Amino acid sequence: MPVNMDKPHLWKADIVRSVDFYNDWFMRFAPKAYRDTRQEATRQVETALRLTGNLTDISPETLSRYPEILPILRMATAPPIARDRLIGLGSISPNLVKNMELNRRIPPNMANKKVAEELGKIGFLVRKLADADILPWLEDERVPKKAVVHRAATVIADRLCGASADPIIRNAQERRQLAFIQDWLETRQYRNIKPAMVSDFREMEPATFAFHLNAPVTLEGGQKRINIPIDVVITPKQRRKNLLPILIECKSAGDFTNTNKRRKEEATKIAQLRSNYGKDVCFILFLCGYFDSGYLGYEAAEGLDWVWEHRIDDLVHFGI
């Protein structure tokens, strides 16, 4: 039975409350999440500076040994260089840059001569564009004092965090949403199961829940099999025969634009789940933030229901 998807007369008031709920959390907790991440980023920058002799050694050998420092080097230039800009500016191999940044490695199948050539281009660009205002010792050719290096590290860390501010906030919000759900379930005597203990989410015992499980699905045509990540899987205390556990996806948003851009993702997921596990799959959205009537109407039309975080007790209407 629908819980919220069939009640458009309630949507406007819930949207207002959800936006207020998100904004209140953001004002109270987002700055701390950002500060904590910035402190960790500063430590990483200081390590990168130490490994490169405070950016006096950006040789192919150093970059090959420490490929993970590339994002930091990009933020040490004036102006800071985006990943794709670095690739285009230096005619550098996209495969190399993406492996260094995303996989923290040099591409295993790239020839050593090619690697050295491409890394040489990166080192040349970073040295040429190095920000003299925050790295003054590079021009003076002197050994910088510890305080000067730390100051440079904090500036570069700020740039790193500024480039990834949205993911920082999303990750903090996801942790908070999952903790809120866990507290709500455990208050009702549900037991948390570690993902490693679950071989098949369909076989979870009654009154249990788990975070970050995969639901294997075969795509149309049967030629490809993928895993759909599920944020929360809950088996109700009174499990109905032949029905799957309840699947929940946590969603939060700090503006209306991105939610409407990405609303097809959830519709695709439920279509794939239903094609593999049957039309009675219970896949719920757990919403907090900026989700407008256009988003809600689209999801409702696709057969997706939801629970607002500010009304988490609606979970009981799904049999939990």
The 8 nearest C-alpha neighbors of each residue, nearest first, counted from 0:
[[1, 2, 317, 316, 5, 3, 304, 4],
 [2, 0, 4, 3, 5, 304, 317, 6],
 [1, 3, 4, 0, 316, 304, 5, 305],
 [4, 2, 6, 5, 1, 304, 305, 306],
 [3, 5, 304, 299, 6, 1, 2, 305],
 [6, 4, 3, 7, 1, 2, 299, 304],
 [7, 5, 8, 3, 4, 9, 10, 2],
 [8, 6, 10, 9, 5, 4, 11, 3],
 [7, 9, 6, 10, 11, 12, 5, 13],
 [10, 8, 7, 6, 11, 12, 13, 3],
 [9, 11, 7, 13, 12, 8, 14, 292],
 [12, 10, 14, 13, 9, 15, 8, 292],
 [11, 13, 15, 14, 10, 9, 16, 8],
 [14, 12, 16, 10, 15, 11, 17, 9],
 [15, 13, 17, 11, 12, 16, 10, 18],
 [16, 14, 12, 18, 13, 17, 19, 11],
 [17, 15, 13, 19, 14, 18, 20, 12],
 [16, 18, 20, 288, 14, 19, 15, 287],
 [17, 19, 288, 21, 15, 20, 289, 16],
 [18, 20, 16, 22, 17, 21, 23, 15],
 [21, 19, 17, 23, 18, 22, 16, 24],
 [22, 20, 288, 24, 18, 23, 19, 25],
 [21, 23, 25, 19, 24, 20, 18, 26],
 [22, 24, 20, 26, 21, 25, 19, 27],
 [25, 23, 21, 27, 22, 26, 28, 20],
 [24, 26, 29, 22, 23, 28, 27, 21],
 [27, 25, 23, 24, 28, 22, 29, 30],
 [26, 28, 24, 25, 23, 29, 30, 31],
 [27, 29, 31, 25, 30, 24, 26, 32],
 [28, 30, 25, 32, 31, 33, 26, 168],
 [31, 29, 33, 32, 28, 34, 26, 27],
 [32, 30, 34, 33, 29, 28, 35, 27],
 [33, 31, 29, 35, 30, 34, 36, 28],
 [32, 34, 30, 36, 31, 35, 37, 29],
 [35, 33, 31, 37, 36, 32, 30, 38],
 [34, 36, 38, 32, 37, 33, 31, 39],
 [37, 35, 39, 33, 34, 38, 40, 32],
 [36, 38, 40, 34, 39, 35, 41, 156],
 [39, 37, 41, 35, 40, 36, 34, 42],
 [38, 40, 36, 42, 41, 37, 43, 35],
 [41, 39, 37, 43, 156, 42, 38, 36],
 [42, 40, 156, 44, 38, 43, 39, 153],
 [41, 43, 45, 39, 40, 44, 46, 38],
 [42, 44, 40, 46, 41, 45, 47, 39],
 [45, 43, 47, 41, 46, 152, 42, 48],
 [44, 46, 48, 42, 47, 43, 152, 41],
 [45, 47, 49, 43, 44, 48, 50, 42],
 [48, 46, 44, 50, 49, 45, 68, 51],
 [49, 47, 53, 45, 51, 46, 50, 54],
 [48, 50, 46, 52, 47, 51, 53, 45],
 [51, 49, 47, 48, 52, 46, 53, 61],
 [50, 52, 56, 54, 48, 53, 49, 57],
 [51, 53, 49, 55, 54, 56, 50, 48],
 [54, 52, 48, 51, 55, 49, 50, 56],
 [55, 53, 51, 56, 52, 48, 57, 137],
 [54, 56, 52, 53, 51, 57, 137, 126],
 [57, 55, 51, 54, 58, 52, 61, 53],
 [58, 56, 122, 61, 51, 54, 55, 62],
 [57, 59, 61, 60, 56, 122, 62, 119],
 [60, 58, 118, 62, 119, 61, 115, 63],
 [61, 59, 63, 58, 62, 64, 115, 57],
 [62, 60, 64, 58, 63, 59, 57, 65],
 [63, 61, 65, 59, 66, 64, 60, 58],
 [64, 62, 60, 61, 66, 65, 59, 105],
 [63, 65, 61, 62, 60, 66, 59, 104],
 [64, 66, 62, 67, 63, 61, 68, 104],
 [67, 65, 99, 62, 68, 63, 103, 104],
 [68, 66, 103, 65, 69, 99, 100, 104],
 [69, 67, 71, 66, 70, 47, 65, 72],
 [68, 70, 72, 71, 67, 66, 73, 100],
 [71, 69, 73, 72, 68, 100, 74, 67],
 [72, 70, 74, 69, 68, 73, 44, 75],
 [71, 73, 69, 75, 74, 70, 68, 125],
 [72, 74, 80, 70, 71, 75, 79, 76],
 [73, 75, 79, 71, 72, 76, 155, 158],
 [76, 74, 72, 73, 129, 155, 130, 79],
 [77, 75, 129, 130, 79, 128, 78, 74],
 [78, 76, 130, 79, 128, 129, 75, 80],
 [77, 79, 76, 80, 130, 128, 74, 75],
 [80, 78, 74, 76, 77, 73, 75, 81],
 [81, 79, 73, 85, 84, 78, 82, 74],
 [82, 80, 84, 83, 85, 79, 73, 74],
 [81, 83, 85, 84, 80, 86, 96, 73],
 [84, 82, 86, 85, 81, 87, 93, 80],
 [83, 85, 81, 87, 86, 82, 88, 80],
 [84, 86, 88, 82, 83, 87, 80, 89],
 [87, 85, 91, 83, 84, 90, 88, 89],
 [88, 86, 90, 84, 85, 89, 83, 91],
 [89, 87, 85, 86, 84, 90, 91, 83],
 [88, 90, 91, 87, 86, 85, 120, 124],
 [91, 89, 87, 86, 88, 92, 85, 120],
 [90, 92, 86, 89, 117, 93, 87, 120],
 [91, 93, 95, 94, 96, 86, 90, 117],
 [94, 92, 96, 95, 97, 86, 91, 83],
 [95, 93, 92, 97, 96, 98, 106, 99],
 [94, 96, 98, 92, 93, 97, 106, 99],
 [97, 95, 99, 93, 98, 94, 100, 92],
 [98, 96, 100, 94, 99, 95, 101, 93],
 [99, 97, 102, 95, 101, 96, 100, 104],
 [98, 100, 103, 104, 66, 96, 97, 102],
 [101, 99, 97, 103, 98, 102, 67, 96],
 [100, 102, 98, 97, 103, 99, 104, 67],
 [101, 103, 98, 104, 99, 100, 97, 67],
 [104, 102, 99, 67, 100, 66, 101, 98],
 [105, 103, 99, 102, 66, 98, 106, 67],
 [104, 106, 99, 107, 98, 95, 63, 66],
 [107, 105, 109, 108, 95, 98, 104, 94],
 [108, 106, 109, 105, 104, 110, 98, 111],
 [109, 107, 106, 110, 105, 111, 114, 95],
 [108, 110, 106, 107, 111, 114, 113, 105],
 [111, 109, 113, 112, 114, 108, 107, 115],
 [110, 112, 114, 113, 115, 109, 116, 108],
 [111, 113, 115, 114, 110, 116, 109, 117],
 [114, 112, 116, 110, 111, 115, 117, 109],
 [113, 115, 111, 117, 116, 112, 118, 110],
 [114, 116, 118, 112, 113, 59, 117, 119],
 [115, 117, 113, 119, 114, 118, 112, 120],
 [118, 116, 120, 114, 119, 115, 91, 113],
 [119, 117, 59, 121, 115, 120, 116, 114],
 [118, 120, 122, 116, 117, 121, 59, 115],
 [121, 119, 123, 117, 118, 122, 124, 89],
 [122, 120, 118, 124, 119, 123, 125, 117],
 [121, 123, 119, 57, 125, 120, 124, 126],
 [122, 124, 120, 126, 121, 125, 127, 119],
 [125, 123, 127, 121, 126, 122, 128, 120],
 [124, 126, 122, 128, 127, 129, 123, 121],
 [125, 127, 129, 123, 124, 128, 122, 57],
 [126, 128, 124, 125, 129, 123, 76, 122],
 [127, 129, 76, 125, 126, 77, 124, 130],
 [130, 128, 76, 126, 125, 127, 75, 131],
 [131, 129, 76, 77, 132, 133, 134, 75],
 [132, 130, 134, 135, 133, 129, 138, 137],
 [133, 131, 130, 134, 135, 77, 129, 151],
 [132, 134, 151, 131, 130, 135, 154, 150],
 [133, 135, 131, 136, 132, 130, 137, 151],
 [136, 134, 131, 137, 138, 132, 133, 139],
 [135, 137, 139, 141, 138, 140, 134, 143],
 [138, 136, 140, 135, 139, 134, 131, 55],
 [139, 137, 136, 140, 135, 131, 134, 141],
 [140, 138, 136, 141, 137, 135, 142, 143],
 [141, 139, 137, 136, 138, 142, 135, 143],
 [140, 142, 136, 139, 143, 137, 138, 135],
 [141, 143, 136, 144, 140, 53, 139, 137],
 [144, 142, 136, 141, 147, 145, 148, 146],
 [143, 145, 147, 146, 148, 142, 149, 136],
 [144, 146, 148, 147, 149, 143, 150, 142],
 [147, 145, 149, 148, 144, 150, 143, 151],
 [148, 146, 150, 144, 149, 145, 143, 151],
 [147, 149, 151, 145, 150, 146, 152, 144],
 [150, 148, 152, 146, 151, 147, 145, 153],
 [151, 149, 147, 153, 152, 148, 146, 154],
 [150, 152, 148, 154, 133, 149, 153, 155],
 [151, 153, 149, 155, 150, 44, 154, 41],
 [152, 154, 156, 150, 41, 151, 155, 157],
 [155, 153, 157, 151, 156, 152, 158, 150],
 [154, 156, 158, 152, 157, 153, 74, 75],
 [157, 155, 153, 159, 41, 40, 158, 154],
 [158, 156, 154, 160, 155, 159, 161, 153],
 [157, 159, 161, 155, 156, 160, 74, 162],
 [160, 158, 156, 162, 157, 161, 155, 74],
 [161, 159, 163, 157, 162, 158, 164, 156],
 [160, 162, 158, 164, 163, 159, 157, 156],
 [161, 163, 159, 160, 164, 158, 165, 157],
 [162, 164, 160, 161, 166, 165, 167, 159],
 [165, 163, 161, 167, 160, 166, 162, 168],
 [164, 166, 168, 167, 163, 169, 162, 161],
 [167, 165, 169, 168, 163, 164, 170, 171],
 [168, 166, 164, 170, 165, 169, 171, 163],
 [167, 169, 171, 165, 166, 170, 172, 29],
 [170, 168, 166, 172, 171, 167, 173, 165],
 [171, 169, 173, 167, 172, 168, 166, 174],
 [172, 170, 168, 174, 169, 173, 175, 167],
 [171, 173, 175, 169, 170, 174, 168, 176],
 [174, 172, 176, 170, 175, 171, 169, 177],
 [175, 173, 171, 177, 172, 176, 178, 170],
 [174, 176, 172, 178, 173, 177, 179, 171],
 [177, 175, 179, 173, 178, 174, 172, 180],
 [176, 178, 180, 174, 179, 175, 181, 173],
 [179, 177, 181, 175, 176, 180, 182, 174],
 [178, 180, 176, 182, 177, 181, 175, 183],
 [179, 181, 183, 177, 182, 178, 184, 176],
 [182, 180, 178, 184, 183, 179, 185, 177],
 [181, 183, 179, 185, 180, 184, 186, 178],
 [182, 184, 180, 186, 181, 185, 179, 187],
 [185, 183, 187, 181, 189, 186, 182, 180],
 [184, 186, 189, 188, 187, 182, 183, 181],
 [185, 187, 183, 184, 188, 182, 189, 181],
 [186, 188, 185, 184, 189, 183, 182, 206],
 [189, 187, 185, 186, 190, 184, 206, 207],
 [188, 190, 206, 185, 207, 184, 187, 191],
 [191, 189, 207, 208, 206, 185, 192, 188],
 [190, 192, 208, 209, 207, 193, 189, 181],
 [193, 191, 209, 208, 194, 190, 207, 196],
 [192, 194, 195, 196, 209, 191, 197, 210],
 [195, 193, 196, 197, 212, 209, 192, 210],
 [194, 196, 193, 197, 198, 192, 212, 209],
 [195, 197, 194, 193, 198, 192, 199, 209],
 [198, 196, 194, 195, 199, 200, 203, 193],
 [197, 199, 196, 200, 195, 202, 194, 201],
 [200, 198, 201, 197, 202, 203, 214, 213],
 [201, 199, 202, 203, 197, 198, 212, 214],
 [200, 202, 199, 203, 243, 244, 234, 242],
 [203, 201, 200, 199, 204, 197, 198, 244],
 [204, 202, 200, 201, 234, 205, 207, 197],
 [203, 205, 207, 202, 206, 234, 236, 235],
 [204, 206, 236, 234, 235, 207, 238, 203],
 [207, 205, 236, 189, 235, 234, 190, 204],
 [208, 206, 190, 189, 234, 205, 191, 204],
 [207, 209, 233, 191, 232, 192, 190, 234],
 [210, 208, 192, 232, 191, 231, 193, 194],
 [209, 211, 231, 230, 212, 232, 194, 208],
 [212, 210, 230, 229, 231, 228, 213, 209],
 [213, 211, 229, 228, 210, 194, 230, 214],
 [214, 212, 228, 227, 226, 229, 215, 211],
 [213, 215, 227, 226, 228, 216, 212, 229],
 [216, 214, 226, 225, 227, 213, 224, 217],
 [217, 215, 225, 224, 275, 226, 218, 214],
 [218, 216, 224, 221, 223, 225, 219, 275],
 [217, 219, 221, 223, 224, 220, 216, 222],
 [218, 220, 221, 217, 222, 223, 271, 274],
 [219, 221, 222, 218, 223, 217, 224, 274],
 [222, 220, 219, 218, 217, 223, 224, 216],
 [221, 223, 220, 224, 218, 217, 219, 225],
 [222, 224, 218, 221, 217, 225, 220, 219],
 [223, 225, 217, 216, 218, 215, 222, 226],
 [226, 224, 216, 215, 217, 227, 223, 218],
 [227, 225, 215, 214, 213, 216, 228, 224],
 [226, 228, 214, 213, 215, 229, 225, 216],
 [229, 227, 213, 212, 226, 214, 211, 230],
 [228, 230, 212, 211, 231, 213, 248, 227],
 [229, 231, 211, 248, 210, 247, 249, 228],
 [232, 230, 210, 247, 229, 209, 246, 211],
 [231, 233, 246, 209, 208, 245, 244, 247],
 [234, 232, 208, 245, 244, 207, 235, 231],
 [233, 235, 244, 205, 207, 206, 245, 208],
 [236, 234, 319, 206, 238, 237, 205, 233],
 [237, 235, 206, 205, 238, 234, 319, 207],
 [238, 236, 235, 239, 205, 318, 206, 319],
 [239, 237, 235, 236, 205, 240, 234, 242],
 [238, 240, 242, 237, 241, 243, 235, 236],
 [239, 241, 242, 238, 243, 237, 244, 205],
 [240, 242, 239, 243, 238, 201, 244, 279],
 [243, 241, 240, 239, 244, 279, 238, 280],
 [242, 244, 201, 245, 280, 241, 281, 234],
 [245, 243, 234, 233, 232, 201, 246, 242],
 [244, 246, 233, 281, 232, 234, 282, 243],
 [247, 245, 282, 232, 231, 281, 283, 244],
 [248, 246, 283, 231, 284, 282, 230, 232],
 [247, 249, 284, 230, 285, 229, 283, 250],
 [250, 248, 285, 284, 286, 230, 247, 251],
 [251, 249, 286, 285, 248, 287, 284, 252],
 [252, 250, 287, 288, 286, 249, 253, 172],
 [251, 253, 288, 289, 254, 258, 287, 250],
 [252, 254, 289, 288, 251, 255, 21, 22],
 [255, 253, 289, 252, 256, 257, 258, 288],
 [254, 256, 289, 258, 257, 290, 291, 259],
 [257, 255, 258, 259, 254, 260, 289, 261],
 [256, 258, 260, 259, 255, 261, 254, 252],
 [259, 257, 261, 260, 256, 255, 262, 290],
 [258, 260, 262, 261, 257, 294, 256, 255],
 [259, 261, 257, 258, 262, 256, 263, 255],
 [262, 260, 258, 259, 263, 264, 257, 265],
 [261, 263, 259, 264, 260, 258, 265, 294],
 [264, 262, 266, 261, 265, 267, 260, 298],
 [263, 265, 267, 262, 266, 261, 268, 269],
 [264, 266, 268, 267, 263, 262, 269, 298],
 [267, 265, 263, 269, 268, 264, 301, 270],
 [266, 268, 270, 264, 265, 269, 263, 271],
 [269, 267, 265, 271, 266, 270, 272, 264],
 [268, 270, 272, 266, 271, 267, 273, 265],
 [271, 269, 267, 273, 268, 272, 274, 266],
 [272, 270, 274, 268, 269, 273, 267, 275],
 [273, 271, 269, 275, 274, 270, 276, 268],
 [274, 272, 277, 278, 276, 270, 275, 271],
 [273, 275, 271, 272, 277, 276, 270, 278],
 [276, 274, 272, 273, 216, 277, 271, 217],
 [275, 277, 273, 272, 274, 280, 278, 279],
 [278, 276, 273, 279, 274, 275, 280, 272],
 [277, 279, 273, 280, 276, 274, 272, 281],
 [278, 280, 277, 281, 273, 242, 276, 243],
 [281, 279, 278, 273, 282, 277, 243, 276],
 [280, 282, 245, 246, 279, 283, 243, 244],
 [283, 281, 246, 247, 280, 245, 269, 303],
 [284, 282, 247, 305, 304, 246, 248, 281],
 [283, 285, 305, 248, 247, 286, 249, 306],
 [286, 284, 249, 306, 250, 305, 307, 248],
 [287, 285, 307, 250, 308, 251, 284, 306],
 [288, 286, 251, 308, 17, 21, 307, 250],
 [287, 289, 18, 21, 17, 252, 251, 253],
 [288, 290, 255, 254, 252, 18, 253, 291],
 [291, 289, 294, 255, 288, 14, 258, 295],
 [290, 292, 294, 293, 289, 14, 295, 255],
 [291, 293, 295, 294, 296, 10, 290, 11],
 [294, 292, 296, 291, 295, 297, 259, 290],
 [293, 295, 297, 292, 291, 296, 259, 290],
 [296, 294, 292, 298, 297, 293, 299, 291],
 [295, 297, 299, 293, 294, 298, 292, 300],
 [296, 298, 300, 294, 295, 299, 293, 301],
 [299, 297, 301, 303, 295, 300, 296, 294],
 [298, 300, 302, 296, 303, 4, 301, 297],
 [299, 301, 297, 298, 302, 296, 303, 295],
 [302, 300, 298, 299, 303, 266, 297, 269],
 [303, 301, 299, 300, 298, 304, 4, 266],
 [304, 302, 299, 298, 301, 283, 305, 282],
 [303, 305, 4, 283, 3, 299, 284, 302],
 [306, 304, 284, 283, 285, 3, 307, 303],
 [305, 307, 285, 313, 284, 286, 311, 308],
 [308, 306, 286, 310, 309, 285, 311, 287],
 [307, 309, 311, 310, 287, 286, 285, 306],
 [308, 310, 307, 311, 17, 20, 16, 287],
 [311, 309, 307, 308, 312, 313, 306, 314],
 [310, 312, 308, 313, 309, 314, 307, 306],
 [311, 313, 314, 310, 315, 316, 306, 183],
 [312, 314, 311, 315, 316, 310, 306, 2],
 [315, 313, 312, 316, 317, 319, 311, 306],
 [314, 316, 319, 313, 318, 317, 312, 311],
 [317, 315, 314, 318, 313, 2, 319, 312],
 [318, 316, 315, 314, 319, 313, 2, 0],
 [317, 319, 315, 316, 235, 314, 237, 236],
 [318, 315, 235, 317, 314, 236, 316, 234]]
